[in-house]
Amino acid sequence: MRQTIVAGNWKMNASKESVNTLVLGILSGMADVESKVIVCAPFPYLSQAEALVTHSQLHVGAQNLNISASGAFTGEVSAGMIKDFGVGYVIVGHSERRSLYGETDAIVAEKVQIALDNGLTPLFCIGELLEERESGNTEIVVSRQINAVIDLVGIEAFKNIIVAYEPVWAIGTGVTATPQQAQDTHAFIRSLLAVHDSDIAQSTPILYGGSMNPENAEELIGCEDIDGGLIGGASLKADDFLRICKAG
Ligand code: 13P
């Protein structure tokens, strides 16, 4: 049985005050949450968030990392620095990083490897654009994205990877994939892993992301191959986020 995982991606939305309010709000409702819950904060707030979650069942993640360990990379943050703050998770290859900052499949694969090398669990994001879905190329796109990572890190590494399927057309749009669309693609992603190792395919968590909210979370997470959610907008309000956490 795969444990349900619900992760909040705050993106570039935070202040010292909002982080306090949001994390304390989530913590106050965690008693009856059985899912694993992660909140992914912007870099300046990782330490604050990590301090707030000490001794709780809430986990903190970062949203990106650089592939180098240190050096002349102005404005960048390394996996070692993230780990230094006690943070255990990092989002890798989010579609916004791919489209706005030119992250290719090869770069994303390297980032997954560097995260793993540093003991961080990557939340490895994949997903197709609207035109790719409409032209019937969803499976080709997600295959390319997954295989780039399998080729570099090997299938065994998926014991420490969380996959997040986020159809780009569903991110921040209010248009959610139907449970059937999401389930079909999740099952396909699992079949890609199973080509290499069926046990690992069965145990790898595959989260859905893209306009998941308290109203649709239960039906989506209820699908056989959907193991939780990666939540953007609805992760910024403690009550909404907790409702999703309890849907699992
Ligand atoms: P929304 O939930 O706002 O659509 O964002 C999803 C997402 O990009 C999570 O990484």
Boltz pocket constraint, residues with backbone or C-beta under 6 A from the ligand:
constraints:
  - pocket:
      binder: B
      contacts: [[A, 9], [A, 94], [A, 166], [A, 170], [A, 171], [A, 172], [A, 173], [A, 174], [A, 209], [A, 210], [A, 211], [A, 212], [A, 230], [A, 231], [A, 232], [A, 233], [A, 234]]
      max_distance: 6.0
